[in-house]
Amino acid sequence: MEAYRQYRRIEHSVQQQIRHTASPTPSELESNATLSNDDKSGNNSDDNKDDKKQIIVDFNEKDTANDPTQWTTRRKLWTTLQIWLLVFVAGWASASTSTSHKVAAKALHVSKVAESLGTAMYLFGVAFGAVLAGPMSETVGRLPTYLCAFFVYLIWLMASALAPNFGAQIVFRGLAGFFAASSMSIYGGSLADMFPDKGSRASVWPWFALSPLLGPVVSPVPSGWVTQYLGWRWVEWLNLIISGTVFVMALLFLPETSSNVILKVKAKLLVKNTGDKRYVARGDEDGDSIGAMLGDHLQRMAYFIFRELTTLLFGLYLTLLYVLVYGFLQGFDFLFTDTYRFNTGQNYSAFAAIAIGILLGLPYVLAVNKIVKSRNNGEQGQEEQRLIPALIPSVLLTISMFWIGWTDRADISDWSVLGACVLFGFAVMALFTTTYHYLIDAYGTAASSALCAATFMRYLASGGMVIATEPLYKAIHVEWTMTLLGCVAGLLTPVPWIFWWFGSKLREKSKYAVGGGDDSKDEKDDSKDEKDDN
């Protein structure tokens, strides 16, 4: 396993330092070790300084193989691909069972609306699991959080496939979503571990953004045909097979990417080999527990949801995008089955149109970012320039909603609605990629809490939308349902434009944003002490 080989490399690095030191002393063993602030100030007496001072362990010039920021491009991309697949299959499982609601409802003797709880509970599980996944990944590491949670997720997928009744099924689906949250919420931190500078992250992120978007959009296509010919339980077995394959690959080849965790291992090995207990990993000077980090994390999440205008508005935008995507899981029955008499396989194959739009959105985002960068003479420019690719798609999203709603008629070709779905996918890709990236750049070390707040909002709302979709379509029909959603999209259309124009001024008033500040000295001090959750 890659984790074992990684541990052996760290151990070898420590032993090599010891062997090349004639008279082992703390300063010689760790060339990059530095004293804590108290020791540097000279406040400790000679009698107790040896007991009180900490030796901060950091990477040195010979540690490139252990430092994730110094890994080769090939190794970074291989690691990124594995995380991409973990996110993709977790997103796949979130939407695949929606294709079998009608069949499963009949088999389990419940209504179709009740059966939609299976998908909704998965999304609710992701929302609440994301709250715990961030602090866990910072304390015990990204790799244990990915692998341990994903293994338990596989168990609940198998239980869902074997569920004897409706109650067991929705409980198992909720638990599967809770443990899938580790993959669906901390990937931003893993990317920041390997690509700390904005330039390299800007090159990688648009490609990676395909994963959380394509997973729930692609899975209905094969799952619809599986439901039609093999039954609803085989949809869950397909989820298990695909997810299990990716898990085995990650178990064998995925390394730890958190520098803090790697340095903790290095510090422990230095203590073990030298007997000097003063070695402490950089970033671990305070030794915060999971409970303490969770408390801080929850406080910041609440702040971002209720007091931070940027995350509130962009969180609503991301929520809208996911509400629309997951709303279509039920809505396509009304759009294509009721109107054009598609069978189950054909109906969910229409999701391929959204996937095509998402794929078309990728070169658009890359091209616009390249043009913006070239106009800045190779520099990244202000954070607000991340929003330029979202300006036109914010309008196109609203257009696509009205287009779908008012051309979904038997006397108009189904290709019209499919074309609108392509436009929808294009807009979703551009808006999701740029909004997410803007939050990462705008909030720097506090971005993890900001993104977690947005993740909680969007998955919680998406789960509710899955339940509400069928009653909504039945009550006001396709035209007015899509008109309602289009009006909501229209209300949010100005958000990227407003932040493109005034975002820098809003960041100046923020407690956590890059370049921000606060009138209260105490809040400034709190911001200064913020730890990097990415």
N, C-alpha and C positions, 0 to 999 in steps of 0.2 A: 504494500500500500504506500501511496505517495506520502501520507502523513508520517509513516515510520521512517521513510528515507529522509524526509525533511528533519525529523528529530535527530537522526544520525548525523546529518550535516551540521546542525547546530552543535551537537556534542563534539564533533570533530574540530569545529572552529574553536571551541573553548579549550579543548585539550591541546590544540596546536599553540594557542597563546601561552598556555602554562609551560609547555615544553621549551618554548623559545625565551622564557624568562629565567635568567640565571638564579636570581633570588626573588622568589615570588612575593610581591607585595600588591596590595589592592590597586595602586596607581599603575603598576607595571602590567598587571594581568589584564586590565581593561583600559586600553589606550584612550577610549572615548568617554571614560567614566568621569563624571563631574560631581562636585559636592552640592548638597542641597543649599537653598538660600540662607538658612540659618547659619550654616558653617561658613559660607562665604562672607557673611557679615562680621564674623569674628566674635560673636556673642558668647560662644561656648568657651569654658575654661579648659586649660590643658588637662585637668584631672578627668573630665568627663567627655571630651570631644571624640575620643575613639569609640565610646559607647553610643553616642548620639548621632554622629554624622552618618548620612546615607551616601552610598556610592551609586550614582545613577548609571545604569547600564544602557548603552545605546549601540547602534551599529557602527562599526569602524570600516576603514577602507578595504579590509579583507573580507568583509561580510556581504558582498554583493549577491551571493547565492542565497543568503537568508533574508535579505531586505527586499520585500515585495516591490518597492518602487524602483529597484535596480535590476529586477529580473529582465531577461532577454525579451524582446518583442514576441518571439515565438512562444515562450512560456506564458507570458501574460495573455496572449490570444487563446491559447489552449485552455487555460484556466477560465477565461471569460466564456468560452464556448460551453464548457461544462455547466457553469452557473446559468447560462442562457437556457440550456436544456432543462435544468431543474425548474426554472421559472415557467418555461413553456408547458411542461407536462402538468404542473400544478394548475396552471390556467386552463389547460385542456380539460382536466377533470371537473373544473368548476362549472363548465357549460355543457358537457357531453350528455349528461343525464336528462337535460331538458327535452331532448329528442324523443325520450321514451315515456314522458309523463302520461300520455293517453293510455298506452299499453300497460304501464305499471299500475296506474290508477285502477284499471279494470281488474288486474290480477290481484291487487291488494284490497279491493272493494272499498275504494274511497273516490272522492271526486277529483277531477283533474286539477282544480285549484288547490286542493289539499295536497296532492302529490307534488305540486310545485314547491312545497316546503323543503323537499329534498335538495333542490338547487339553492333555495334561499338560505337554508341552514348552513350549507357549505360556505356561502358568502359571509354570513354572520360570524361563522367560526374564524374566517380569515381576518375579519375586522378586529375581533378581540384578541386573536393570537398575535397579531402584529404589534400590539401594545407590549407584550412580553418578549417578543423575539429580539427587539433592538437591544435592551439591556443584557439579555442572555448572551448575545453575540459579542458584546463588548467585554463581558466578564469571563466567560468560559471559552470564547473564540467563535469565529465564523464557522469553521469546519465542524466542530461538535454540534453546533446549533443546526446546521444544514442536515448532517447525517443522522443524528439521533431523532430529530423531529420528523425527518422524511421517512425513516424506518417505521416509526409509529403510524405515520400517515398511511403507509402501505398496508399496515394491519387493519386500519379502519376501512380502507378501500375494499379489502377482501371481505370484511364483515358486512359491508354494504351489499356486496354481490350475493352474500348468503343470507341476507336479512329475512327472517321468517314472517315479519309483518310490517305494517306501515310505521308503527311507533319505533321499532328497532331501526328501520331504515333511516328515518330522519335524524335520530340520535347519532347513528354511525356517520352519516354525512356531515353533521355538524362537527363531530370530533375530527373527521378527516380534514375539513377546512381549517380547524384550529391549528393542527400540526402542519398543514401545507403553508401556513402563514410565514413560516421561517424562510421558505424559498421566495415567497411573493412580496416580502417586505424589506429584507436586509440586503438585497442585491446592490442597492446604491452604495452601501458601505463597502462592499467588496470591490466595486469599481473604483471608489475613492482610495482604497488601500493601494491599488496597483497603478492608478492614474491620478496622482494628486494634483497635477497642474491642469489648468483649464483647457489648454490647447489640446493635450492628448485625450482628455476626457471628451472634448467636443467632437473628436474624430471617431470615438468608440460608441458614445451613447446613442446616436441615432440608429445604429445597427442593433444595439442591444434592445432598444425600445420596441423592436419588432416582437420580442418574446412575450411580454405581458399583454400585448395587443393581439397577436396572432393566435395564441393558445385558445382563448375562448371563442375565437371567430372560426378557426379551422376545424376544431373538434366536432362541431355539429355535422359537418359534411360526411365523414365516414360513419359517424355514430347514427345518423339518420338511416343509412342503409343497413347497418347492423341491427337496429331496432326493427326494421321492416322484415328482415329475413331470419334473424336469429333470436330476437326477443330482448327484453329490457335488461335482463341480468348480464347478458353478454356485453352490454355497454360498459358495465362496471368491470367486468373481466378484462376488457380491452384497456380501460384506464390502468388497471393493475399491471398488465403486461408491459405497457409503454413506460409507466412510471418505474416499475421494477428494473427494467433495462437501464434506464438513466441512473437509477440509484447505484447499481452495480458498477457502472462506469465511474461515478463520483467516488464511490468507496475505494476504488483502485487508484484513481489518478488525481483527485482533487486535493490541493494543498491548503494549508491555512494561509490566509492573506492578511490577517490583522497584525500589524507591526507590534502593537502593544502586547498581544498574546505571545508572539514569537520572542519578544524581549523578556517576558516573564519566564519563559522556559530557559532562556539563556542565563538570566539572573539566578534561577534555582540551580542550574548546573554549576555556576561559579561558586555558589554557596556550598554545594555538595563537594566540589573538588578542592576548595581552599579552606573550608571551615569558617570562613568569614561571613557572618550573617548580615553584614551591612549592605550587601548588593540588593538594589531595588530597580526594577525595570522603569525606564522612562515612561511617564504617564501613570505610574502606579504608586507614586509617592504617598498618596493618602490611603491607599488600600481600600477603596470603596467596595462595599459588598453589593450583591445583586439587589438586595432590598433597598439600599440607599440609592443605587442608580435607578431603580424602578420608580422610587418616589420622586426623584428629580425629573425623570422622564415624563411622568404623568403630570407634574406641575407645568412643565414646558408645553406639553401637548394641550393642556387646558388653556394656557396663555395663547398659543397659536390659533386655537379654534375660536376663542371668545374675544380676544383683544388685539389680534394682529390682522389688519385689514388685508394685507397681501395674501396670507395663507387662507383667510376666509373666502376671498373672492376666487382665487385660483383653485382652492379646495372645492368650491361649488362648481367650477368649470370642469375639473377632473371628475367630480361626482356626476355631473350631467353626462359626460362622455360615457362613463361606465353604465349609468342608468339606461342610456339609449342602447348600448351594445347588449346588455343583459335583458333589456325589455324586448328586444327583437327575438330573443329565444322563444318567447310565447307569441309575440306579435306576428311572426312569419306564418303561423297557422291562418291568421286572418288575412294577411297580405297575399299569400300565394295559394294556400289550400282552399279557402273559401271563395276567393275571386277567380282563380285560374285552374282550380281542381287539380293541383299538384298532389302526388302521393307523398308519403312520409320522406322517402329518399330524395325525391326531387325538391321538396319543400326546403329541407335543410341544406341541400346542395347550393341553394341560392346564397348561402353565407359566403360562398366562394367569391361572389361579387364584392363583398365588403373586404375580403382578404386581398383581392386584386387592387382595390383602392388603397389599402394600407401599404402594399408593396410599391405602388406608384408614388405614394407620399414620401418614401425614403429618398429617392434621388432628388426630389424637390427640396427637401430640407437640407440635404448635403450641398446642393448647388447654391441655395440662398446663403447658407453659412459661409461657403467659399467666397462668394461675391462680397459679402460683408467684411470678411477678413481681408480680402485683397484691397478693399477701399480703405481699410485701416492700416495699410502697409505691413500686413502680416501680424498685427497685434489683435488681441481678442476684443478690445474695446470695452465699453461699459456693459454691465450685466443686462441692461435693458435691450441691448442689441440682439440678445438671444431670442427676443420675442418677434423679431421681424418676420420669420417664416410663418408665424401664426396670424398675421394681420388679415390677409386675404382669406385663408381657410375659416376664420371666425365668421365671416359672412357666408361662405359656401356651406357651412354646417346648417345654418338656418334655411338656406335655399333647398338643401337636400331633403329636409324634413317636409316642407310644403310640397316639393316635387313628388315625394313618395305618397303623401296623403291624398293629393288631388289628381293623381294619374293612376291610382290603383283601382281600375275599373275594367270590367270584362270587355268593354268596347275599345280599350286601349291596350296595345301589346304589352306583354309582361316584360319585354326588353326595356321599356321605359322605367319601370320600377327597379329593374336590375341596374340600369345606368345610374339611377339616383343612389342606389346602394354603393356603387363604385365611388361616386362623389362623396358620400358619407364617410366611407373608409379612408379616403384621401384626407378629408378634413380632420378626422379623428387622429390619424397618424401625426399630422403636422401640429395639431393643438396639444396632444399628449406629450410629444417629444419636446417641444419648445417650453411648455409650461413646467414640466418636471425639471428640465435642465435649468430653467431660470431660477426655480426655488433652490436648487443645489448651489448655484453660483451666488445667489442673493444672500443666502444664510450661512454659507461657509461651514464652520464647525457645528453650528446649530441646525444644519439642514436635515439631519436624521429625524429630529423631533418634529420639524415642520412637515416633512414628507410622511411621517407616521400619522400625524394629525389628518393629513389629506387622505391617506390610505384608509384610516378608520372611517372617515366620512363617506368615502366613495363605495366601499364594500358594504357598509351598513345600509346605505341608501339603495344600492343595487339589489341587495337581498329583499328589501321591501318592494322594489319595483317588480321583481319576478312574481311576487304574490299578487300584486295589484294589476298586472298587465291584462290578464284575461277579463276580469270584471270591468276594467276601464274600456277595453275595446268593445265589449258587449254592450256597455251602457251608452257610449257616444259614437261608436263605430270608428272605422279606420280614418276617415277624413278629419274628424274633429279631434281624435286622439293625436294624430300627427300634427294637427294645427296647434294643439295645446303645447306639445313638446317643442314645436318650432318657435312658438312665442317665448317659451322659457329660454331657448337657445338665443333668440333675438335679444332678450334682456341682458344676456351675458356677452353678447357680441362686442360691446365697447371695452370689455375688461383688458384684453391685450393692448388695445390702442391707448387706453388711459395709462397703463403702466409703461408703455413705450415712451409716452410723453413725460409723465410725471413720476415714474418709478424711483428715480434717484432721489427726489425730494422726499418721497414716502419712506425710503430706506434710511434717510437721515434721522427720521423720527422714531425709528424702530429700535428696540432694545437689543435685538439679536442680529439684525441684518448687517451685512458687510458694509462698512462705511457709516453705520448708524450710531446713534448715541441716545442718551437719556438725561433729562434734567436732574434726576436724582442721583446723588453720588453713590448711594447704596446700590442702586440698580446698575450703575456703571461697574462697580466692583463685582457684582454678581455676574455680569456679562463677561468681565475679564477672566473670571474663574471658570467659565464654561468649559466642559470637557468635550472632546471631539467624539460625537456619536456616529460619525461616518466611518 
